[in-house]
């Protein structure tokens, strides 16, 4: 090798070998195309499978429900009852749904095919129950006519008591009395007030009771009654007038009789003052037509001062004993009066004296 560079002859003298090709160099391009085709096919199949449920023909669902139309009416007038309550139940009384009719008394409801009960209720009617059959795809109309409520009857274990309250003197009814129904141990069961005819009705359990009937204008009456199941007992209670008021144990009564001392005739308009022994006024009475006056006083000693314009005042001392009546008779003495002749003479003398004085001073 010279400084000028490599020798060209040496370069061309070494033969160059061609590059070696890989073993599967011709097969690999063909496999790549095959993989691409397989991937695209698989993707198309996946998309087709996902879209199939949406594009396949849909079969109609089988009809399994029907419709029920309930019409609620008044059995007497055939008018609709819009505010009734309709309960749809299974045959085993399990609640399915609750409906309320509209203004025309109609209510609609879709139900599964089968047999049901309808229980229709209203506060003003007796409850009605109907059994219906719902057929799929059809409408069943049910007309329910509500009857008035049944009269309430007493159960077998109760009886009825009719109490009639009357005035014992006139046998007239006493409608505004108070009837208390009590047990035999005086426990209150209920309280009643008779109607205009003095009657009161009540259903009671079988057994014995007391009736206590009271009124402000009569004495209270007590009756014992026996109630028998399934029977009606009439009790007539006649109320007597109230008993006269008796003074309590700590008081007594004083009856004062005022008379004229000469004729023993009563002095009805006399004034009677009841005083303590120290002259403190307790009360004032006026003698009535027969000259009598009654007064209840506490037990003790009193003074009676009886006065009248035509009589002299009289004073009496009395003793009041508890629970007793003391009668005091006071006879008044008339005040003195001048004879009429003396009055005339005195009047004449006075007149003459007046005339004499007149002549003297003329």
C-alpha positions in Angstrom: 0.0 0.0 0.0 1.3 3.4 -1.0 0.6 6.7 0.5 -1.6 7.5 -2.4 -4.3 5.0 -1.3 -5.2 1.4 -1.7 -4.3 -0.5 -4.7 -7.2 -0.8 -7.1 -6.0 -4.1 -8.3 -6.2 -5.6 -4.8 -9.7 -4.3 -4.4 -11.1 -5.9 -7.6 -9.2 -9.1 -6.9 -11.4 -10.0 -3.9 -14.8 -11.4 -5.1 -17.8 -10.2 -3.2 -20.4 -12.8 -1.9 -24.1 -12.1 -2.4 -26.1 -11.5 0.8 -27.9 -14.5 2.3 -31.7 -14.5 2.3 -33.7 -15.6 5.4 -35.2 -19.1 5.4 -38.9 -18.0 5.4 -38.4 -14.7 3.5 -41.0 -15.7 0.9 -43.5 -17.1 3.3 -43.8 -14.3 5.8 -45.6 -11.8 3.5 -48.2 -14.3 2.7 -48.9 -15.1 6.4 -49.4 -11.4 7.2 -52.1 -11.1 4.6 -53.8 -14.2 5.9 -53.8 -12.8 9.5 -55.4 -9.6 8.3 -58.2 -11.4 6.5 -58.9 -13.6 9.5 -59.0 -10.6 11.9 -61.4 -8.7 9.7 -63.7 -11.7 9.4 -63.7 -12.3 13.1 -64.6 -8.6 13.7 -67.5 -8.8 11.2 -68.8 -11.9 12.9 -68.7 -10.3 16.3 -70.6 -7.2 15.1 -73.2 -9.3 13.4 -73.7 -11.4 16.6 -74.2 -8.2 18.6 -76.7 -6.7 16.2 -78.7 -9.9 15.7 -81.0 -9.5 18.6 -82.0 -6.0 17.3 -82.6 -6.9 13.7 -84.2 -10.3 14.1 -88.0 -10.4 13.7 -89.8 -9.9 17.0 -92.7 -12.3 17.9 -95.7 -10.7 19.7 -95.9 -11.3 23.5 -98.7 -13.6 24.6 -101.7 -11.6 26.1 -102.0 -12.6 29.9 -104.1 -9.7 31.3 -107.6 -8.5 31.0 -109.6 -5.4 32.1 -112.1 -5.1 34.9 -114.7 -2.3 35.0 -116.6 -2.0 38.3 -119.7 0.1 38.5 -120.9 0.9 42.0 -124.6 2.0 42.5 -127.1 2.7 45.2 -129.5 -0.3 45.3 -132.5 1.9 46.0 -132.0 4.6 43.4 -129.5 3.1 41.0 -127.5 6.3 41.4 -123.7 6.0 41.3 -121.7 5.9 44.5 -118.4 7.6 43.6 -116.7 7.6 47.0 -117.0 3.9 47.7 -113.9 1.8 48.4 -113.2 -1.2 46.0 -110.8 -3.8 47.3 -109.5 -6.4 44.8 -108.6 -9.6 46.6 -107.4 -13.1 45.7 -109.6 -16.0 46.6 -107.5 -16.3 49.8 -108.4 -12.7 50.7 -104.9 -11.3 49.9 -105.2 -7.7 48.9 -104.2 -7.1 45.3 -105.1 -3.4 44.9 -107.6 -0.8 46.2 -109.7 1.4 43.8 -112.0 4.4 44.2 -114.8 4.9 41.7 -114.9 8.2 39.7 -118.0 10.5 39.5 -120.0 8.0 37.5 -119.3 5.3 40.1 -116.9 3.5 37.7 -113.4 2.1 38.3 -111.1 0.4 35.8 -108.2 -1.9 36.5 -106.0 -4.2 34.4 -105.5 -7.6 36.1 -103.8 -10.8 35.3 -106.0 -13.6 34.1 -107.6 -15.4 37.0 -110.4 -15.3 39.6 -110.7 -12.5 42.1 -113.0 -11.2 44.9 -114.3 -7.6 44.9 -115.1 -6.2 48.3 -117.0 -2.9 48.0 -117.6 -0.8 51.1 -119.1 2.6 52.1 -119.9 4.2 55.4 -123.6 4.6 54.4 -124.1 1.1 53.0 -123.7 -2.5 53.8 -120.4 -4.0 52.4 -120.9 -6.2 49.3 -118.6 -9.0 48.0 -118.5 -10.2 44.4 -116.4 -12.9 42.7 -115.2 -12.2 39.2 -113.3 -14.0 36.4 -110.8 -12.1 34.4 -110.0 -13.5 31.0 -106.9 -12.4 29.1 -107.6 -9.8 26.4 -111.2 -9.2 27.5 -113.0 -6.6 29.6 -115.3 -7.8 32.4 -118.0 -5.4 33.7 -119.2 -5.9 37.2 -122.2 -3.9 38.6 -122.3 -3.8 42.4 -125.4 -2.3 44.0 -125.0 -1.4 47.6 -127.9 -1.9 50.0 -128.6 0.2 53.1 -126.8 -1.0 56.3 -128.4 -3.8 58.3 -130.1 -2.9 61.6 -127.9 -3.4 64.6 -129.1 -6.3 66.7 -128.0 -7.0 70.2 -125.7 -10.0 70.5 -127.0 -13.1 72.3 -125.2 -12.2 75.5 -127.0 -8.9 75.9 -130.5 -7.8 76.8 -132.3 -4.5 76.5 -133.5 -2.2 79.3 -136.2 0.4 78.7 -136.4 3.0 81.5 -139.6 5.1 81.8 -139.3 8.1 84.1 -142.5 9.7 85.4 -143.7 12.2 87.9 -145.2 10.2 90.8 -148.0 12.8 91.3 -149.2 13.2 87.7 -147.6 10.2 85.9 -146.3 12.6 83.3 -143.0 11.9 81.7 -139.8 13.5 83.0 -137.7 13.9 79.9 -134.7 15.7 81.4 -133.9 13.3 84.2 -130.5 11.7 84.5 -130.3 7.9 84.6 -127.1 6.4 85.9 -126.5 2.7 85.2 -124.3 1.2 88.0 -123.0 -2.2 88.9 -124.0 -3.7 92.2 -120.8 -2.3 93.6 -121.8 1.2 92.4 -119.3 1.4 89.6 -120.7 3.6 86.8 -121.5 1.8 83.5 -123.1 4.6 81.6 -125.3 7.6 81.8 -128.6 8.2 79.9 -131.1 11.0 79.4 -134.7 10.1 78.6 -136.3 11.4 75.4 -139.5 13.5 75.2 -141.7 10.5 76.4 -139.4 10.0 79.4 -138.0 6.8 77.8 -134.4 5.7 77.5 -133.2 2.4 75.8 -130.0 0.7 76.4 -128.4 -2.7 75.5 -126.6 -4.2 78.5 -124.7 -7.4 79.1 -126.6 -10.1 81.0 -126.5 -9.5 84.7 -127.7 -7.3 87.6 -127.5 -3.6 87.7 -128.7 -0.5 89.7 -130.5 2.4 88.1 -130.1 5.8 89.9 -132.5 8.3 88.5 -132.1 11.9 89.6 -133.7 15.3 88.8 -133.4 18.8 90.3 -137.1 18.9 91.1 -137.5 15.4 92.5 -136.0 13.0 94.9 -133.4 10.6 93.6 -134.8 7.1 93.0 -132.8 3.9 93.0 -133.9 0.6 91.4 -132.2 -2.8 91.0 -132.8 -4.6 87.7 -131.9 -7.9 86.1 -130.9 -8.1 82.5 -131.6 -11.3 80.7 -129.9 -12.1 77.3 -132.1 -11.7 74.3 -135.0 -10.1 76.3 -136.2 -6.6 76.9 -137.0 -5.4 80.5 -139.2 -2.3 81.1 -138.5 -0.4 84.3 -140.9 2.3 85.3 -139.4 4.8 87.8 -141.8 7.4 89.4 -140.0 10.3 90.9 -141.5 11.8 94.1 -141.3 15.5 95.0 -138.3 16.5 97.2 -138.5 15.9 100.9 -138.9 19.0 103.1 -135.7 20.5 104.2 -134.9 19.6 107.7 -132.6 21.7 109.7 -129.1 20.3 110.2 -128.2 18.9 113.6 -126.6 22.1 114.7 -129.6 24.3 114.0 -133.2 24.6 115.2 -136.3 26.3 114.0 -138.2 29.2 115.5 -141.8 29.9 114.7 -143.0 33.3 115.8 -146.8 34.0 116.0 -147.7 37.7 116.4 -151.2 38.4 117.8 -153.3 41.3 119.0 -153.4 41.0 122.9 -157.1 42.0 123.1 -158.6 40.0 120.3 -155.9 37.3 119.7 -156.2 38.0 116.0 -153.0 37.7 114.0 -151.0 40.8 113.2 -149.6 39.9 109.7 -147.5 42.9 109.0 -145.5 43.1 112.2 -141.7 43.4 112.0 -139.7 40.7 113.9 -136.0 41.4 114.6 -133.9 38.5 115.7 -131.1 39.8 117.9 -128.2 38.3 119.9 -128.2 38.8 123.6 -125.9 41.7 123.0 -128.5 43.3 120.7 -126.6 42.5 117.5 -129.1 42.1 114.6 -129.1 38.6 113.2 -132.0 38.9 110.7 -135.4 40.6 110.2 -138.6 38.9 109.4 -142.1 40.0 108.5 -145.1 38.1 109.8 -147.3 36.7 107.1 -151.1 36.6 106.7 -151.6 34.5 109.8 -149.1 36.4 111.8 -146.5 33.6 111.5 -142.8 33.8 110.6 -140.4 30.8 110.4 -136.6 31.0 110.7 -133.8 28.5 111.1 -131.2 29.6 113.6 -128.0 28.1 115.1 -128.4 26.6 118.5 -128.2 29.3 121.2 -130.1 32.1 122.9 -131.7 35.1 121.1 -133.9 38.1 121.5 -137.0 38.7 119.5 -138.1 42.4 119.1 -141.6 42.6 117.6 -142.9 46.0 116.5 -145.9 47.5 114.7 -147.1 51.0 114.1 -150.4 50.4 116.0 -148.9 48.4 118.9 -146.3 48.7 121.5 -143.0 47.1 120.8 -142.5 43.7 122.6 -139.3 41.9 123.4 -139.0 38.2 124.1 -136.0 36.0 124.8 -135.9 32.5 123.3 -133.7 29.4 123.4 -133.0 27.5 120.1 -132.2 23.8 120.5 -130.6 21.9 117.6 -133.0 19.7 115.7 -136.1 21.1 117.4 -138.8 23.7 116.6 -139.6 26.4 119.1 -142.9 28.2 118.9 -143.0 31.7 120.3 -146.3 33.5 120.7 -146.0 37.3 121.0 -149.1 39.3 121.9 -148.9 43.0 121.1 -150.7 45.6 123.2 -152.3 48.5 121.2 -151.0 52.0 121.8 -153.4 54.2 123.9 -155.8 56.4 121.9 -157.9 59.4 123.1 -161.8 59.3 123.0 -163.3 61.2 120.0 -165.3 63.5 122.3 -162.2 64.7 124.1 -160.6 65.4 120.8 -163.6 67.4 119.6 -163.6 69.4 122.9 -159.9 70.1 122.7 -160.3 71.2 119.1 -163.2 73.5 119.9 -161.2 75.1 122.8 -158.2 75.7 120.6 -160.4 77.4 118.0 -162.0 79.7 120.6 -158.6 80.6 121.9 -157.4 81.5 118.5 -160.5 83.7 117.9 -159.9 85.5 121.2 -156.4 86.3 120.3 -157.5 87.7 116.9 -159.9 90.1 118.6 -157.3 91.2 121.1 -154.8 92.3 118.5 -157.2 94.2 116.3 
